[in-house]
């Protein structure tokens, strides 16, 4: 429950929980690209959570942000940011996680970087095909509002109660600026060289802002890296390294 909205989630646990140093990961999805309330955008993330649990030893939580799939509420970028922070809090409250990492795709990758920079239980983030900022949306927020209604992530015809506040939240999510504030937290940036939605320049801007970032550009890959086995393998390897460092 975040801001009075009940969000759907899936929690996967490894075969054995570590009694004192169990790592956790929260998976954040991207903005839907087709009508239907984002059902397709989140459909495969429970399976990814299962892989993170069985292959990397993490307790993994995948969830649907407000307005998406069966989660209550209506889309706002600030609301999605609070949803991700709330998912971290829920994971920590329900599982004895010593530390949590975030993995986000598209819009979720930007939000993961921002939340990682400001949440004291988060050790780092992996930003996959993530925009460095949302200036394209911010330049025409009414177009974004119309799109959100068309695809079904805003259902209430009276939402938002304040358009200006809703629009201002868009510029507050800046992954490149957040990366500069990560300090010694982990940052993995993964991007497809042929991403037709978010230019690979954005990945370089995010990684360049954080001196310790690990940038991986997947040759010939497009935007939907959730379905690219090379990107998933990189994520699993990155998580395994985080678990080993936690146990060291």
C-alpha positions in Angstrom: 0.0 0.0 0.0 1.5 3.3 -1.1 -0.4 6.6 -0.9 -3.5 4.6 -0.2 -3.1 2.6 -3.4 -2.8 -1.2 -3.1 -0.1 -2.4 -5.5 0.2 -6.0 -6.8 3.5 -7.7 -6.4 5.3 -11.1 -6.7 8.0 -12.1 -4.2 10.4 -14.9 -5.1 12.7 -16.5 -2.5 15.8 -18.5 -2.9 15.9 -22.2 -1.9 17.6 -21.2 1.3 17.4 -17.8 3.1 20.7 -16.6 4.7 20.0 -16.1 8.4 21.9 -12.9 8.8 23.1 -11.5 5.4 20.2 -12.1 3.0 20.3 -9.7 0.0 17.1 -8.5 -1.7 16.3 -6.9 -5.1 13.3 -4.9 -6.3 12.5 -4.9 -10.0 11.0 -1.8 -11.5 9.2 -2.0 -14.9 9.0 0.7 -17.6 6.3 2.9 -19.0 3.8 0.9 -21.1 3.8 1.3 -24.9 0.4 -0.1 -25.7 -3.2 0.1 -24.5 -4.4 -2.3 -21.8 -3.1 -0.7 -18.6 0.4 -2.0 -18.9 -0.4 -5.7 -18.5 2.1 -6.8 -21.1 4.8 -4.5 -19.5 4.8 -6.4 -16.3 3.8 -9.9 -17.4 7.3 -11.4 -17.5 8.8 -9.8 -14.5 7.7 -12.4 -11.9 9.6 -14.9 -14.0 12.7 -12.7 -13.8 12.3 -12.4 -10.1 12.2 -16.2 -9.9 15.5 -16.3 -11.8 17.1 -13.7 -9.5 16.1 -15.9 -6.6 17.2 -19.3 -7.9 20.3 -18.2 -9.8 21.6 -15.3 -7.8 20.3 -16.1 -4.3 18.3 -12.9 -3.8 14.8 -12.4 -2.4 13.3 -10.7 -5.4 10.2 -8.5 -5.6 8.5 -7.5 -8.8 5.6 -5.2 -8.6 3.2 -3.1 -10.8 3.2 0.6 -10.2 0.0 2.6 -9.6 -2.3 2.5 -12.6 -0.5 -0.5 -14.1 -2.1 -4.0 -14.5 -4.2 -4.6 -11.3 -2.6 -2.0 -9.1 -4.8 0.9 -7.9 -4.3 4.5 -8.6 -3.2 6.7 -11.6 0.1 7.3 -13.2 2.4 10.1 -12.1 6.2 10.0 -12.3 6.4 11.2 -8.7 3.9 8.5 -7.7 5.9 5.8 -9.4 9.0 7.1 -7.6 7.2 6.7 -4.2 5.9 3.2 -5.3 9.4 2.0 -5.8 10.5 3.3 -2.4 7.4 1.7 -0.9 8.3 -1.6 -2.6 11.7 -1.5 -0.9 10.1 -0.8 2.4 7.7 -3.7 1.9 10.5 -6.1 1.0 12.5 -5.1 4.1 9.4 -5.4 6.3 8.4 -8.9 5.1 11.9 -10.5 4.6 15.0 -10.2 6.8 17.1 -8.5 4.1 20.3 -7.0 5.2 20.7 -4.9 2.0 18.6 -4.2 -1.1 19.6 -3.5 -4.7 17.3 -2.2 -7.5 17.0 -3.3 -11.1 14.9 -1.0 -13.3 14.0 -1.1 -17.0 13.3 2.0 -19.1 11.5 4.5 -16.9 12.0 2.1 -14.0 15.8 2.3 -14.6 15.7 6.0 -14.1 13.5 5.7 -11.0 15.8 3.0 -9.6 18.8 5.4 -9.9 16.9 8.2 -8.2 15.6 6.0 -5.4 19.0 4.4 -4.8 20.5 7.8 -4.3 18.1 8.7 -1.5 17.0 5.5 0.3 19.2 4.3 3.2 18.4 0.6 2.7 19.4 0.6 -0.9 23.0 -0.4 -1.8 22.9 0.4 -5.5 21.0 0.1 -8.8 21.1 -1.4 -12.3 19.6 1.0 -14.9 18.6 -0.8 -18.0 17.7 1.2 -21.2 17.0 4.1 -18.9 16.6 7.8 -19.9 19.0 10.2 -18.3 16.1 12.6 -17.8 12.5 13.1 -19.0 12.8 16.4 -20.8 11.0 15.1 -23.8 8.0 14.4 -21.6 8.4 17.7 -19.7 8.3 19.8 -22.8 4.8 18.6 -23.6 3.2 17.2 -20.4 -0.4 17.4 -21.9 0.7 15.0 -24.6 2.0 12.6 -21.9 -1.3 13.0 -20.0 -3.3 12.1 -23.1 -1.1 9.1 -23.8 -1.4 7.9 -20.2 -5.2 8.0 -20.6 -5.1 6.2 -23.9 -3.0 3.3 -22.7 -5.0 3.0 -19.5 -2.6 3.9 -16.7 -4.7 7.0 -15.8 -8.3 5.8 -15.3 -9.9 8.6 -13.2 -11.1 11.3 -15.6 -10.6 13.9 -12.8 -6.9 13.0 -12.3 -4.6 14.7 -11.8 -6.2 17.1 -9.2 -3.4 19.6 -10.0 -2.0 19.4 -13.6 0.9 21.8 -12.8 2.0 19.7 -9.8 1.7 16.5 -11.9 3.8 18.1 -14.7 6.4 19.5 -12.4 7.2 16.0 -11.1 8.4 15.0 -14.5 11.5 17.2 -14.3 12.2 16.1 -10.8 13.3 12.6 -12.0 16.8 13.0 -13.4 18.8 9.8 -13.4 22.1 11.4 -14.5 21.9 13.9 -11.6 21.0 11.1 -9.1 23.9 9.0 -10.4 26.3 11.8 -9.3 24.8 11.6 -5.8 25.3 7.8 -5.4 28.6 8.1 -3.8 30.0 4.6 -3.1 26.8 2.8 -3.9 26.8 0.4 -6.9 25.6 1.5 -10.3 25.3 -0.8 -13.3 24.2 0.8 -16.6 23.1 -1.5 -19.4 21.9 -0.3 -22.8 21.4 -1.6 -26.3 23.6 -0.1 -29.0 20.6 0.1 -31.4 18.0 1.3 -28.9 15.3 3.1 -30.9 13.5 4.6 -27.9 16.3 5.9 -25.6 19.6 6.9 -27.2 22.7 5.2 -26.0 24.0 8.7 -25.2 21.7 8.6 -22.2 23.4 5.6 -20.8 26.8 7.2 -21.2 25.5 10.4 -19.4 24.3 8.3 -16.5 27.4 6.3 -16.2 29.7 9.3 -16.6 28.0 11.0 -13.7 29.1 8.2 -11.3 32.8 7.5 -11.3 32.4 3.9 -10.1 29.6 3.0 -12.6 29.9 -0.1 -14.8 28.6 0.6 -18.3 27.7 -2.3 -20.6 26.5 -1.6 -24.2 24.9 -4.7 -25.8 25.8 -4.8 -29.4 22.9 -4.8 -31.9 20.3 -4.8 -29.1 17.2 -2.6 -29.0 15.2 -1.1 -26.2 13.5 -4.2 -24.7 16.5 -5.7 -23.0 14.3 -7.7 -20.6 14.0 -10.2 -23.5 17.7 -10.1 -24.4 19.5 -13.1 -22.7 22.8 -11.2 -22.8 21.4 -8.4 -20.7 19.8 -10.8 -18.3 23.0 -12.7 -17.9 24.9 -9.5 -17.1 22.3 -8.6 -14.4 22.5 -12.1 -12.8 26.3 -11.9 -12.8 26.1 -8.4 -11.3 23.7 -9.6 -8.5 25.9 -12.6 -7.8 28.9 -10.3 -7.3 26.8 -8.1 -4.9 25.8 -11.2 -2.9 29.4 -12.3 -2.6 30.6 -8.9 -1.5 27.9 -8.9 1.2 29.0 -12.3 2.5 32.7 -11.4 2.5 
